[in-house]
Amino acid sequence: MEQIRVGFAFCGSFCTYGKAMAALEQVRERYEQVFPIVSERSAATDTRFGAAHDFMREMERICGRRVIDSIAKAEPIGPKQLLDVLVICPCTGNTMAKLAWGVTDSTVTMAAKAHLRNGRPLVLCPATNDGLAASAQNIGRLLDKKNVYFVPFRQDDPVEKPTSLVAEFSLVPAAIEAALRGEQLQPLLLGPAF
């Protein structure tokens, strides 16, 4: 296992949590130190996709450590230089908007802000219904930011949800490796999955 310290943050997009958990498992198999991080909404919201408490316990089981679940717990990531890379998986349109415009009002955005101050890579794994609508400008802003990288993504359902984008979660480990080299994993835009 590599000694790279990876932060793995979850926010919203509850329908993708199964894929995000599989990605977390893949990352944990490769890296010894993985720190689970959750937004307040993720920590408190039970949905038809599962109970928040169950997701958090599974994250802790996979990573072998407690979930970072508050702004106060996330803030030391910067000054203590706790992470070598941070991935937000899934990363909602709401979180991308906050990152694009410098809003720090949740555990995940605080973790990202604190981490970026050290000039280290942030990897975003988008899952948003408005990626080709309201979130498009924020994705554009983030593509232009130093040390911000994306897991390659595609339209997940062009007919029923024509503005929706979702990352290829199986590429999270490869995107992390590329980001650690200072590279964007290519191709960024993937063809249809069907």
FIFILUM-611165 format. One line per 2 residues: number of its first residue (from 1); for each residue x, y, z of N, C-alpha, C. Coordinates in pm, whole numbers, m for minus. Each point is the difference from the previous one (the first is absolute). Layout:
<pts>
NUM> X Y Z X Y Z X Y Z  ...
</pts>
This chain:
<pts>
1> 84 m120 0 m84 120 0 87 124 0  m48 101 m72 74 126 m5 m26 82 126
3> 97 82 37 m10 81 121 m67 135 m24  m59 20 m116 m72 124 m30 m121 10 92
5> m24 119 54 m116 24 88 m113 60 m84  m110 m73 m10 m112 37 m85 m121 40 84
7> m55 117 m28 m129 37 56 m107 m41 m99  m108 m61 48 m109 m45 m88 m129 58 56
9> m50 104 m68 m116 74 51 m127 m33 m78  m108 m21 74 m133 m27 m57 m89 122 20
11> m75 35 m102 m106 99 17 m117 m39 m89  m119 35 36 m123 m21 m77 2 m112 m101
13> m75 13 m107 m11 m100 m107 m11 m141 56  m98 m18 86 m16 m127 71 m18 m119 m93
15> m55 23 m119 m21 m111 m95 131 m59 m50  111 71 18 130 m51 m46 85 m57 115
17> m55 m7 120 79 m46 113 51 m143 m16  m76 m87 m66 48 m136 m23 129 2 m82
19> 3 79 m107 119 12 m84 113 69 77  m35 100 82 103 71 78 62 m93 103
21> m81 m86 61 55 m96 98 94 m99 m69  m36 m44 m120 88 m90 m75 132 70 m32
23> m7 128 m37 122 78 m26 84 14 127  m67 24 113 72 10 127 73 m130 30
25> m65 m114 m24 65 m130 20 125 m13 m88  m12 41 m127 115 m7 m92 115 87 49
27> m33 120 46 103 93 50 66 m57 124  m79 m56 91 54 m55 124 90 m122 m26
29> m30 m76 m105 86 m114 m34 139 46 m45  6 121 m54 127 51 m54 77 84 102
31> m73 78 80 65 94 92 m30 m38 145  104 1 82 m15 m44 139 m80 99 84
33> 19 129 m23 m66 101 82 m107 73 m81  m126 m34 26 m112 66 m65 m90 58 109
35> m28 129 m12 m78 73 101 m139 28 m55  m106 m62 57 m136 26 m47 m52 134 51
37> m65 74 m88 m53 133 31 m142 6 m54  m93 56 77 m139 11 m48 m54 141 26
39> m84 44 m92 m70 127 22 m105 m19 109  m41 109 58 m103 m7 104 m129 m61 m52
41> m36 34 m122 m123 m55 m59 13 m151 m19  115 m44 m46 22 m144 m17 m3 m74 132
43> 50 63 104 5 m62 132 m137 m10 66  m96 80 m47 m129 8 70 m120 m43 m84
45> 20 m35 m127 m114 m24 m87 m15 m147 m35  m112 m58 43 m36 m135 m42 m83 13 m127
47> 28 m84 m99 m71 5 m127 m44 m140 m39  m68 m10 m113 m40 m132 m49 122 m83 m40
49> 116 62 m8 123 m71 m35 73 m54 123  m45 37 119 60 m52 122 1 102 113
51> 31 m49 118 7 84 119 137 63 13  3 127 35 126 74 15 94 m71 98
53> m52 m45 111 82 m66 101 67 m124 m58  m73 m77 m80 58 m121 m60 113 34 m96
55> m19 105 m81 106 41 m92 125 42 77  m19 78 106 116 48 76 73 m116 69
57> m75 m95 54 65 m116 63 79 m81 m103  m54 m11 m123 70 m73 m105 127 74 m41
59> m6 132 m9 120 78 m31 107 m24 106  m41 1 125 95 m20 109 58 m142 m3
61> m83 m98 m33 49 m137 m10 106 m12 m110  m29 57 m116 92 m8 m114 132 69 32
63> m10 120 59 120 82 23 72 m31 130  m70 m63 95 62 m30 129 22 123 85
65> m83 102 m22 10 123 81 m134 72 0  m16 90 95 m126 75 16 m19 99 m114
67> m127 24 m30 m38 96 m103 25 142 50  54 84 m86 10 144 26 m135 58 m42
69> m76 51 97 m139 37 m27 m39 139 48  99 87 16 m32 138 40 108 95 m53
71> m37 126 m12 96 101 m44 119 5 96  m28 m9 130 108 6 99 99 m115 m17
73> m49 m118 m35 88 m115 m20 75 8 m133  m58 69 m99 62 10 m133 105 111 m6
75> m14 103 79 89 116 m9 148 m34 18  38 m92 92 142 m31 17 67 m67 m120
77> m78 m44 m99 58 m64 m119 105 91 m63  m25 131 m2 94 94 m59 124 23 84
79> m15 58 119 120 33 78 84 m121 40  m63 m116 18 75 m120 37 45 m80 m122
81> m38 48 m120 37 m67 m125 m29 m151 7  m126 m32 33 m38 m138 26 m15 m87 m125
83> m20 63 m117 m29 m78 m121 99 31 m112  27 m101 m82 77 21 m121 m92 27 m119
85> m121 m55 4 m100 19 m104 m137 m12 64  m96 77 m50 m138 m5 47 m90 m24 m119
87> m88 m100 11 m98 m26 m104 m140 23 59  m84 69 m75 m140 18 39 m82 m88 m93
89> m59 m104 58 m65 m105 m79 m120 m54 75  m120 32 m41 m38 82 m114 13 149 32
91> 14 78 m105 5 146 15 m121 59 m72  m89 57 76 m125 55 m54 22 135 m68
93> m99 41 m77 2 133 m60 7 107 106  m68 m21 111 1 96 111 142 16 55
95> 69 m111 23 137 7 52 95 61 m101  m17 m35 m129 86 61 m102 m21 151 m6
97> m124 46 15 m27 143 0 72 68 117  m8 m61 116 67 57 117 151 7 m21
99> 58 m107 m54 144 m2 m25 39 104 m105  m81 14 m104 29 94 m107 m1 144 49
101> m86 29 97 m18 138 46 56 26 140  75 m96 54 68 22 127 m90 m1 122
103> m109 m74 m3 m91 m9 114 43 m118 87  22 26 127 44 m104 94 m100 m8 114
105> m104 m82 m18 m105 m6 100 m40 m143 36  86 m97 m33 m30 m138 35 131 m73 30
107> m12 m118 53 119 m80 29 82 m23 m126  m69 m37 m109 71 m33 m124 68 123 m61
109> m69 113 m3 63 120 m58 113 52 89  m13 m17 131 110 37 89 120 m92 m23
111> m26 m131 m14 109 m93 m26 72 39 m129  m77 34 m105 60 38 m128 81 129 13
113> m58 101 64 71 128 16 129 m20 80  m11 m74 111 116 m22 85 108 m78 m74
115> m42 m97 m80 95 m82 m75 67 79 m112  m79 77 m76 54 75 m113 102 105 43
117> m11 49 121 96 102 44 142 m54 4  13 m134 2 131 m63 0 52 m30 m141
119> m77 42 m103 43 m21 m137 m2 m146 m43  m91 m76 60 m9 m143 m30 m127 m29 m81
121> m3 m113 m72 m110 m25 m93 m135 m31 65  m104 56 m63 m139 m26 34 m63 m66 m122
123> m61 m116 19 m61 m76 m109 m151 0 19  m73 47 m101 m146 7 7 m61 m110 m86
125> m98 m69 56 m71 m109 m67 m145 45 m16  m31 74 m108 m131 64 m10 m117 m97 m16
127> m110 39 62 m129 m68 m15 m106 108 20  m50 54 m112 m93 112 8 m100 m4 m114
129> m124 27 33 m106 2 m103 6 125 m87  78 101 39 4 123 m80 141 34 m49
131> 80 m103 m25 138 20 m45 11 73 m133  m100 m16 m86 0 71 m129 m99 115 2
133> m34 46 118 m90 115 17 65 93 104  m65 19 113 48 96 100 141 m30 51
135> 37 m128 10 133 m35 52 111 10 m104  m34 16 m126 102 3 m105 103 110 23
137> m45 120 38 96 108 21 93 m30 116  m49 m69 102 84 m33 115 102 m107 m35
139> m42 m97 m81 95 m100 m47 111 69 m80  m39 93 m85 99 77 m77 96 75 89
141> m51 66 102 87 73 93 98 m94 71  m51 m118 40 84 m94 72 105 m64 m91
143> m33 m21 m126 98 m54 m94 119 94 m15  m21 127 26 105 100 m14 77 26 130
145> m40 m65 109 66 23 129 121 m91 16  104 56 56 122 m75 27 m28 m109 104
147> 55 m117 m22 m7 m115 91 m139 m63 10  m91 34 m91 m132 m64 m2 m8 m89 m123
149> m38 m124 23 m8 m101 m106 m137 m67 5  m39 m63 m110 m129 m67 m8 18 m148 m32
151> m89 m81 56 m18 m135 m47 m76 14 m132  43 m64 m108 m70 13 m127 m151 m30 14
153> m80 76 m77 m145 m10 15 m70 m2 m135  m132 m31 6 m83 m9 m121 m143 37 35
155> m81 19 m103 m144 9 20 m47 m138 40  m73 m10 109 m41 m133 45 m132 m46 m62
157> m85 94 m42 m127 m36 m63 m43 116 m90  60 10 m120 m24 116 m87 m145 19 m42
159> m78 m107 m1 m139 11 m43 m91 49 113  6 m66 114 m88 34 112 53 114 87
161> 133 15 6 63 105 82 110 66 m83  m36 81 m99 98 50 m97 108 92 56
163> m16 55 120 105 87 55 80 m69 110  m29 m126 28 62 m72 110 138 m55 m38
165> 96 15 89 135 m55 m17 35 m87 119  69 m109 m26 49 m84 109 137 m55 m38
167> 88 m5 98 135 m51 m22 m2 m151 m15  106 m52 m57 21 m145 m6 74 m38 129
169> m76 m44 99 54 m23 134 114 m101 1  2 m93 m93 109 m99 m4 135 65 m32
171> m2 124 m50 124 70 m34 54 86 114  m64 m4 118 48 80 113 146 m31 33
173> 41 m126 16 141 m25 32 96 54 m107  m34 m18 m128 86 51 m107 5 152 0
175> m113 65 31 m2 147 7 86 50 115  m1 m71 111 84 36 114 147 m11 m39
177> 37 m111 m62 139 m19 m43 45 111 m94  m85 34 m98 34 107 m94 16 133 73
179> m93 31 91 5 127 73 127 10 84  42 m110 59 123 0 79 123 30 m87
181> m12 m28 m131 107 36 m95 m21 139 m58  m109 68 40 m30 132 m52 m66 m4 m136
183> m69 m110 m32 m62 m17 m131 m150 m24 13  m75 47 m99 m142 m31 m11 m13 m131 m77
185> m68 m98 57 m24 m127 m68 m82 27 m126  43 m57 m111 m66 22 m128 m51 m133 m57
187> m101 1 m85 m77 119 m36 m92 42 113  m19 130 15 m87 53 106 m146 m28 m31
189> m39 17 m126 m138 m22 m41 m11 m139 m61  m80 m86 60 m16 m136 m46 m120 m14 m91
191> 3 m98 m85 m114 m30 m85 m111 m67 78  m112 m27 m67 m115 m60 68 35 m136 62
193> m65 m30 110 22 m127 70 m90 m109 m57  m94 36 m88 m95 m99 m52 30 m35 m143
</pts>
